Amino acid sequence: MWPLAVTAVAVVAATVAAAFPPEVGRALETSSYLYVATRRADGTPSTVVPVWFSWDGAAITFTTSPTSHKARRIAKGSPLLVWVGSKDGPHFEARAELVRDPELAARMGEAYRRKYWVAWLGFFCPSAERLRAGKIVIVRIRPPA
């Protein structure tokens, strides 16, 4: 019994420690867009662009072209600068990772169809097929440490 209780406490503590700040969490619940930028090789921020996103309570995900500046800079280790909801919304900087998981793409597609009416019509929606074809890559953002 005790080892299970200690493990549960450790998992809860790790989850709480790895959460987004409260204002970011609240904004993620109600926002339709993230505004993201990366850092160029000289350290200056790139242009801030809006993206659709999904959030499962543990990580934020969005898709981009594998050949985009965002994807190439993230692959090289650039941090991602993120504003939630608007260009002056809650802001944080985090490491992002590129993910090529067809099951995650399918789950994101379902979330996008619930959140964005155009995705419900089949437009701009992540899918396992688009990921396998190399048309998209998933960007995953976990809470800053």
Sequence and secondary structure as in RCSB ss.txt:
>XXXX:A:sequence
MWPLAVTAVAVVAATVAAAFPPEVGRALETSSYLYVATRRADGTPSTVVPVWFSWDGAAITFTTSPTSHKARRIA
KGSPLLVWVGSKDGPHFEARAELVRDPELAARMGEAYRRKYWVAWLGFFCPSAERLRAGKIVIVRIRPPA
>XXXX:A:secstr
 HHHHHHHHHHHHHHHHT   HHHHHHHHH S EEEEEB TTS B   EEE  EE SS EEEEE TTSHHHHHHH
TT  EEEEESSTTS EEEE EEEE  HHHHHHHHHHHHHH HHHHTTSS   HHHHHTTS EEEEE    
